[in-house]
């Protein structure tokens, strides 16, 4: 059973309580340890990310605290197998609690991965 680090818990501060609950329960369900790398963002931070090409919108749910970014631990941004395992844990936690979410690794949530340009494996948001 995994536990969030102090850094991950700090990164959850200001995030919608339902999303905090979902992330914490997903960690308990997960076969893969993961970190919360970012939660609530200021508009200034979002502007920086858009300017750097790391985000493509100023309408990010991070600004309202309705989105988080995660990464498998040990950190590996390229291991899609681990991101899929974490996504599965979020699905289980979601079903148990009735908290609906969307994963950036499959914006359509249909498992087709049709447009890889928009795949954002670290991103989870409430819907």
N, C-alpha and C positions, 0 to 999 in steps of 0.2 A: 504494500500500500504506500502510495506516494503522498508527500506533503509539499505545499508551496513554500518556497523560500521567503525570507523577509522582503527581498526585492520584488518578488512576484506579488506578494500581498500589498506592498506599497503601490505597485502598478495597477492594482485593482481599486485603489482609493478613488472615489468619485464616480465609479462605474455603477450603472443601474444595479440595484440589489438582486434582481432576478438573474441578471447575467453573471454576477458574482457567484450566486448559488449554483447556477448551471456549470460554471467553470470548476468550482470546487467539487461538485459531484462528478463531473466528467473525469477529473483527476483520479477520483476514487475508483471509477469504472475502467480507467485506461490501463492497457498493457504497456504503455509507453509513458515515461515521465515527461512532463513538459513545463515550460516556464511561461509566465505572462510577461511579454516584452513591452507592451504598451496598452493603455486603456484610454482614459479620458485625455483628450488633446485640446489645447487652445486653438483658436482660429489662426493665430500666428504660427504655431507649430504646423498646422495643416498647410498653410501657405508655403512654408519652407519645404515640406514634402512634395507638394505639387511642383514647386520650382525646380526641385532636384529630379523630378520624374519618378518619384517613389510612390506617388498617388496621382490619380487623374481627376479628382473631384474636390470641390470645396463643400460638398454636401455630405461629407463623411459622417457616419454615425458615431465616430470617435468623439466628435465635437460635443455631442449630447450625452456621452457616456453609455451609448448603446452598442459599442463594439470594443473588441479586444483583439490583440495580436498575440500569438503564441509561437513557440518553437520547441521541437523535441529536445530533450536533454539526455545525453550530451548533445550540445548544439550541432545541428546539421540541417541547414536550410534547404538542402537538395534531396533529402530522403523522403520522397512522396509516399513510400510505404508507411513510414511513421506518421506522416500527416493524415493518411487515410485511417490508421489505427486510432488516432486521436479523434478524428471526425466520428468514427463509430462509437467511441465513448461518449461524445456529446449527444449522439442520437439516443443512446440508452438513457442518459441522464434526462434528456428532453422528454422522452416517453414516460419516464417515472414521475415527472413533475409538471407536465403539460406546459413547459416553457418552450415556445417556438423560436427557432433560430435559423440562420442561413450561414452557410460556409462559403468563403471566398474561393475555395478550391473547386467548387462546382456551383456557380451562381444559380443555375437552374434546378439544382438538387435532384437531378435525374440520372446522374452517373455517366453521362455521355461525354463530358469534357470536350465539347465540340470546338471551343475557341480558346486555345491555350494562352492567347495574349492576355486574357482577363483572369487567368487562374491566380489566386492569391491564397495559397495554402495556410498562411499564418492567421488569416482573418476570420473571425466569428462575430456575428451580430444578431441582435434580437430582431424579430419581425412581428 
